[in-house]
Amino acid sequence: MDSPEGSDDTPATYPWAGSGLRWATALLVALAYGLACYLLVEIVRPSSGYFYVSFAILQPAVLSAFVAFVGDPKFRRGRGYYNSVPVFLLLGMMAVSLVALREGFICVLMLAPIWYVGGLIGTRLLERIRTRAGDGGGKPRLYAPGIMALPLVMLPIEAALPVPEAYYRVERSVMIDAPAATIWPLMQGMGDIAPHEGKGNFSQDIAGLPRPLEARLEGRGIGARREGYWDKGIHFAEVVDRWRPEREIGWTFDFSDSNGWEFTDTHLHPASEHMHILRGGYRLEPMADGRQRLTLHTSYVARTHLNAYAMLWGELFLGDISNNLLATIRDRAERR
């Protein structure tokens, strides 16, 4: 990243040894600034974590623009440079979050795409402003202090605003070549679920979400409890509130005596302030060809300033978990 030969971007003009050192120093400053913003979020509203527009979008935009500007003070680098700055900043923030802040991998993974997009918006906007300025980028220096302060100004304001609330429902279905009488007991519960059963997916095989080990029904009919046990020590309960033999079983989730969620951070607890899984259930429908269509649905409420983005991850994670459970039921029913 040293300056091109013959340019006036030299140590005589800039006190640091070269543009590579300037860029690295700017990156460290940006990471320190991002850490300060994170700590501010934890002070203002700790349970909301990363779910602020000012933290997830505005901050990476500002920091990426800052690093890009310092690393290219004479505005001589090409588009590839401005596209790569958000990548390095994102990798640095991921390392800080995982190692220093002890954030869960899943939470950091969820943040990564929107962080990169925010950073890319920042560098592209900087590039556009400097092109219009037409003076090698001198004018943007006047705006730098105010722009850098934007996340710190916006965070308390955003924290004081009402948090939007949105309800979502995730559904997945599978066709099963078996009679309803064979499928119905499996809808009520399954035991000894092996790691190889079900369907491979991104959420559980790559991202690290836990897999189910057992679902045990205690009682029959309305008011019965399904006790769920998953790997990583996860345990939770479901209270049955819909019961139609060989057709439907539904429940409300009960996380009051749940445990095992230490594998991730508090931002992803299924009964947290900003995300609460509410209801679920199986529905069985007979098809004209003699097969059965089994549908698993899960409903949850999101309370963040980024509900639309959080919904995409909810669709992926809950969808993958549902597909895995449905495939397990299908394989067991068809073997019987």
N, C-alpha and C positions, 0 to 999 in steps of 0.2 A: 504494500500500500504506500510505498514511497512515492514522492513527487516525481512527475515526468522530468526527464533530463532537459535542462534549458529553461525550466519554468522559474518564476520568481518566488515560488512557494518554498523557501529555504529557511534554514535556522536563523539566518540574519533577519528575516522578516518575522518569523514565528519562533519563539524562544525554545519550543520543544524540538527534539531531535529530528522528527519527520512526521509525515501524516499518519503513519502506522501507529506511532506512540500517541499522537493526538486522538486518534480514533479509539484506541484501547482505553485511554484515560477517560474519554467521554462515555464509553460503555460502562466503566466502573462507577462514574458519577450517576449515570442513569439508573443502574442497579441499586445504588444507595438511595436514590430518590424514590424509586419504586418500593423499596423496603419501608421507607418512612410513610408512604401512602398506605401501605398494607397495615402498618401498626396503627395509623389513624383510623382506618376502617374498623379494626378490632376494638378501638376505644369508643368510637361513635356508636356502632351497632354490631357487636361481636357475632351474633348469631347469623347475620346476613352474609358474612364472608365476602366472596368476590362478586356478589350479584348486584353490582352497581354499574350503570352506564359510564360514570366518570372513572371508575377503576378499570373496567374491562375493555373499554373502547377509547375513551379520551386520553387516559394515561399512556397506553402504548403508542398512540398517535403522537403525542407531545414528545415522549422520550425518544422515539425512533427519529423524529424530525431533528431533535437536538443532536443525537449522535451523528446523523447523516451530515448535518451542517458543519459540525466541528471537524469531521473527517474529510470534508470537501469544502474548505473555506473559500476557494476561488471558483467553485462551481465548474469543475473540469471533468468530473466523472460521469460515466454513462448510466443508462437505465439499470443495468445489472447491479451496480453498486447500491442504488436506492432500493432495489428489490431485496437485496441480501441483508441490509441492515436490520430489518425487523426479525429475520431468522436468528441472527446472532443474539439480539436482545431477548428474544423468546427463549432460546436455549439457556441464556444466563439466568433469566427469571425462573425457569423450571428448576435449574440446579439449586438456586437459593431457596425456592419453595420446598423442594423435597428434602434437602440436606439441613438447611438452617432453620426453617420454619416448621419442619416435620409435617407438612401437608400431605394428605393422601394422594397416591398416584392418580386415582380416578378423578379427583377434583381438579388436579393440575391438567390432566388430559382434557377435561371439559373446557377449561379456560383457554387452552392453547390455540384452537382455531380462531376464536374471536379476538384473541390478543394479536395474532399475526395479521388478521384483516385490519384491525385498528392501527397497527404499526405501519402497514402498507399504505393506508389512507394518509397517515401523517407524512411519510416520505414523498408520496406522490403530490400531496398538496404543497409541500416545501418546494419540490421541483417546479411546480407550476408557478408559484409565487416568484421564485428566483428567475424563471424564464421571462416572466412579465416585467420584472424589475429591470432586467437588461443591463445590470451594472456589476456582474460577477457575484451577485449575492450580497452586496453590502447593505442594502436597505433592510432585509429581514433581521439584521442585528438589532435594529431598533425595537422590534416586536418580541424578541426572544425572552426577556424577563417576564413580560406579561403572559406570554403563551405558556411558559414553564409553570407559572403559578395557577393556571386554570384547574388542574385536577384538585389541588389543595383548596381552592375556592369552591369548586362544585361539589366536593364530597359532603361537607356539612349541609349544604343546601339540599342535595338529593336525599340525604339521610332524614331530613326533616319532612320530606314529602310523604303523603300516604303511599303505602306499598300496594301496587295493583294485585288483584286476586283473580286467578283463572282456574277453571276446572277442566280436566282432560280425562279422556277414556282411551285406553289402549286395548285393542282386540286382536287376537290371532286365532286362526281356525286350522283344523286338520281333518282329512277324510279318513275314516277307520272302517276297514272291512271286517266288522264283528258285530254281533247283536248288542242291543242296548243293555241287556241283562249282564253281559260280560264287562261292559265299559263302566256301568254304574258304580260298582265297588271301587274301581280305580279313581273315579271322580271324588269319592269320599276320602281316600287316602292311599298312600303307597309307602312301603317300607323297604329298607335296604337298597336304596337307589345307588347303583354303582357309578363310578366316574365315567365309564365308557357308554353308559346309557344316554338316551336323548339325542340331541342334535348339537354339533359343534357350532360355536358362534363367536363373534368378536368380543362381546361384553364379558363372557365368563372365561373364555380360553385365552384372550389377549389382555383385556383391560383388568381382569382379576376379580370380577364380581363372584361371590360364592355360588356354589352349586347345591341343589337340594339333596338331602340324605334320606329324609323321612317326613311324611305327613300322616299324623295319627288322629283319627276321629274318636273323640270321647263322648259317648252318648249318641242319640239318634234324633233327627228332626230339628225343629226350631229350638234354638238355645244350646245345641250341642257345640262343642269346641273342637276345632282342628288345631293340633299342636304341630308347628312346623320346625324342623331341625335341618339346618344347612351346615355346610363346612365352614371353617374359620370360627366355629363356636356360636354361630347365629341361632337364636331361638326366638320365636314369636308365636302369637296365637291368633286364631280367626274364630269369631262367634257366628254361628250359622243363623241366618235370618230368612233364607229362602230354601224350601225343601220340596221338590217334586220328584219322587222316585223314578229313576231311569230317564229323567228329563232335565232337571236343574237342581243345582246346589249353589247357594250364594252366601256370602259372609261379610262382616265388617272386621277390619283389622284391629287387633288389640296389641299395642306395643307397650302397655303399662308395665308389664313384667318381662319385657324383651331384654336380651343381652347379646353380647358378641360383636357389637358394632365398632369395637376398637380397631378393627382392621382398616378402617378409613377414618376420616376426620368428622367433626361435628356437623359440617356443612351438608353431609349426605345421609344423615340419620333419617329413616323413613317417617319419623314423626316430629321433624324439626319445625321451627317457626316458618321457614320459607318453603318447605315441601313436606306434604303429609299424604301418605298413601291411605285411602279411605276404605274402599270396597273392592271386592273381587268375586269371582265365581265361574262355574262351568255351566254351559248350556248345550244340550244334546238334541239334535234334530235328525229325524229319519229322512233319507233320500229315496228317490224313486227306484234307484238301482239296488236297493237293499243295504247300502252302506249307511254310516252315520257320520254326520258332521258335528265335531266337538269344538266348541268355541270357549276360550278362556279370556275373560275381560278383567281389567284392573282400572280403577278410577282413583285419581289423586288431585289435590289442589296445590297450585304453585303460587307463592307469594313473594315475588321478586320484581326488580325493575327490568328484568330481562326474561319475562315469562315465555315469549315466543321462542327464544333461543333455548331455554331450559326444556321446553316441550320437545324439541328435536332429540335431545339426549334421553328424555323420558320415553319417547317412542322407541328409540334404539335399545336402551337397557331393558325396559319392561317387555318390549317385543321379543328380544332374544331369550329372556327368561321364560316367557310364555311358550315360545316355540320349542324350547328344550323340554318343558314339562309335557306339552302336548305330544311330542315325538315319543317320549317315554311311555305315556299311556297307550298310544297307538301300537307301539312295538309289543308291549305286554299283552294288550287285548288280542292282537292278531296271532300271537303265539299260542294263546289259550284256545 
